[in-house]
């Protein structure tokens, strides 16, 4: 039943050309590590349950970029100057090795990345299919100026559309 519901939501999705599958193989390993590197400190327990909204929102950004640019997950994640944790000298294999032992890596790798993200499943706050984000502890990037953002914990999410 759950698979039928997800398939129905995917078919009714507003973005044309969306990948119908979550990442697999090396893409999945790298994406899990990148999500942990970007938002691994974000999950908090509320009433005994983990809130993974920030991790889900970072996944949505990577997914949206793959859709918009018609590129593989790997190419999106390893594009120069797109994700700070993968800036030189860090390599994809180094990032995976560094974050594979994180307490939330197993959940991200085994559960979150099973399916493409759906806005209705990204927690209590919708990012409206964000394709950019930044940490609020740093100066806002040039592309964030005068743009509306959705803030989830210490991350601000934007829909720029390019």
C-alpha positions as CSV (number, residue, x, y, z in Angstrom):
1,X,0.0,0.0,0.0
2,X,2.8,2.4,0.9
3,X,4.5,1.8,-2.4
4,X,1.2,2.4,-4.3
5,X,0.8,5.7,-2.4
6,X,4.4,6.8,-3.2
7,X,4.0,5.8,-6.9
8,X,0.8,7.8,-7.1
9,X,2.4,10.9,-5.5
10,X,5.4,10.6,-7.9
11,X,3.1,10.5,-10.9
12,X,1.2,13.5,-9.7
13,X,4.3,15.5,-9.0
14,X,4.5,19.0,-10.4
15,X,8.1,18.9,-11.6
16,X,8.5,17.2,-15.0
17,X,11.4,14.9,-15.5
18,X,11.9,14.1,-11.8
19,X,14.1,11.0,-11.1
20,X,11.8,8.2,-10.0
21,X,14.5,6.5,-7.9
22,X,16.6,7.5,-5.0
23,X,20.3,7.3,-5.4
24,X,22.0,3.9,-5.5
25,X,25.6,2.6,-5.2
26,X,28.3,5.2,-4.9
27,X,25.8,8.0,-5.4
28,X,23.9,6.8,-2.3
29,X,27.1,6.5,-0.2
30,X,28.3,10.0,-1.2
31,X,24.9,11.6,-0.8
32,X,24.5,10.1,2.7
33,X,27.9,11.4,3.7
34,X,27.3,14.9,2.1
35,X,23.9,15.2,3.9
36,X,25.6,14.3,7.2
37,X,28.4,16.8,6.5
38,X,25.9,19.6,5.8
39,X,23.3,18.9,8.4
40,X,24.3,16.0,10.6
41,X,24.3,18.1,13.7
42,X,20.7,19.2,13.1
43,X,18.5,16.3,14.2
44,X,16.9,16.9,17.5
45,X,14.6,14.7,19.7
46,X,11.1,16.0,20.2
47,X,8.8,14.0,22.5
48,X,11.1,11.0,22.1
49,X,11.2,11.0,18.3
50,X,13.9,12.3,16.0
51,X,13.2,15.3,13.8
52,X,15.2,14.8,10.6
53,X,13.7,17.8,8.7
54,X,17.1,19.4,8.0
55,X,18.5,16.2,6.6
56,X,15.5,15.7,4.4
57,X,15.7,19.3,3.2
58,X,19.4,19.0,2.2
59,X,18.4,15.8,0.2
60,X,15.7,17.8,-1.5
61,X,18.2,20.5,-2.6
62,X,20.5,17.9,-4.2
63,X,17.6,16.2,-5.8
64,X,16.2,19.5,-7.2
65,X,19.5,20.4,-8.7
66,X,19.7,17.0,-10.4
67,X,16.2,17.6,-11.8
68,X,16.8,21.2,-12.9
69,X,20.2,20.5,-14.5
70,X,19.3,17.1,-15.9
71,X,22.5,15.7,-14.3
72,X,23.3,12.7,-12.2
73,X,23.4,12.9,-8.5
74,X,27.1,12.4,-8.6
75,X,27.7,15.2,-11.0
76,X,25.6,17.6,-9.0
77,X,27.3,16.7,-5.7
78,X,30.9,16.9,-7.0
79,X,30.4,20.1,-9.1
80,X,33.1,22.6,-8.1
81,X,32.2,25.0,-5.3
82,X,28.6,23.7,-4.9
83,X,28.9,21.9,-1.5
84,X,31.5,23.2,0.9
85,X,32.3,19.7,2.4
86,X,33.4,18.6,-1.0
87,X,35.7,21.5,-1.8
88,X,39.3,20.6,-2.3
89,X,41.2,18.9,-0.8
90,X,38.3,16.7,0.3
91,X,37.5,13.8,-2.0
92,X,34.2,11.9,-2.3
93,X,35.8,8.8,-0.8
94,X,37.4,10.8,2.0
95,X,34.0,12.4,2.8
96,X,32.3,9.0,2.9
97,X,35.1,7.6,5.2
98,X,34.8,10.6,7.4
99,X,31.0,10.4,7.9
100,X,30.2,6.7,7.6
101,X,30.4,6.3,11.4
102,X,28.1,9.3,12.2
103,X,25.1,8.3,14.4
104,X,22.6,9.3,11.7
105,X,24.4,8.0,8.6
106,X,22.7,4.6,8.7
107,X,19.2,6.2,8.8
108,X,20.1,8.6,6.0
109,X,21.7,5.8,3.8
110,X,19.1,3.1,4.6
111,X,15.8,5.0,5.0
112,X,15.9,8.6,3.7
113,X,17.6,7.8,0.4
114,X,15.2,5.0,-0.6
115,X,12.9,7.3,-2.5
116,X,13.1,10.7,-4.2
117,X,12.1,13.5,-1.7
118,X,8.5,14.6,-1.8
119,X,7.7,18.0,-0.3
120,X,4.8,16.6,1.6
121,X,7.2,14.2,3.3
122,X,9.9,16.7,4.4
123,X,8.6,17.3,7.9
124,X,6.5,20.1,9.3
125,X,8.2,22.8,7.3
126,X,8.1,22.8,3.5
127,X,11.1,24.2,1.6
128,X,8.9,24.6,-1.5
129,X,11.4,22.5,-3.5
130,X,14.5,24.5,-2.5
131,X,17.6,24.2,-4.7
132,X,20.0,26.3,-2.6
133,X,20.8,26.6,1.1
134,X,23.3,28.1,3.5
135,X,24.2,28.0,7.2
136,X,23.0,31.1,9.0
137,X,26.3,31.2,10.9
138,X,28.1,32.5,7.8
139,X,27.5,35.6,5.8
140,X,24.7,35.1,3.4
141,X,25.9,34.3,-0.2
142,X,25.4,36.8,-3.0
143,X,22.5,34.8,-4.4
144,X,20.6,34.9,-1.1
145,X,20.2,38.7,-0.9
146,X,16.6,39.8,-1.1
147,X,15.3,36.3,-1.6
148,X,12.6,34.7,0.6
149,X,13.9,31.8,2.6
150,X,12.6,29.0,4.7
151,X,14.7,28.5,7.9
152,X,15.0,25.0,9.4
153,X,17.2,25.1,12.5
154,X,20.5,26.7,11.4
155,X,20.0,26.3,7.6
156,X,18.2,28.7,5.3
157,X,16.6,27.2,2.1
158,X,15.9,29.0,-1.2
159,X,14.2,28.3,-4.5
160,X,16.3,30.1,-7.1
161,X,15.3,27.9,-10.1
162,X,18.5,27.8,-12.1
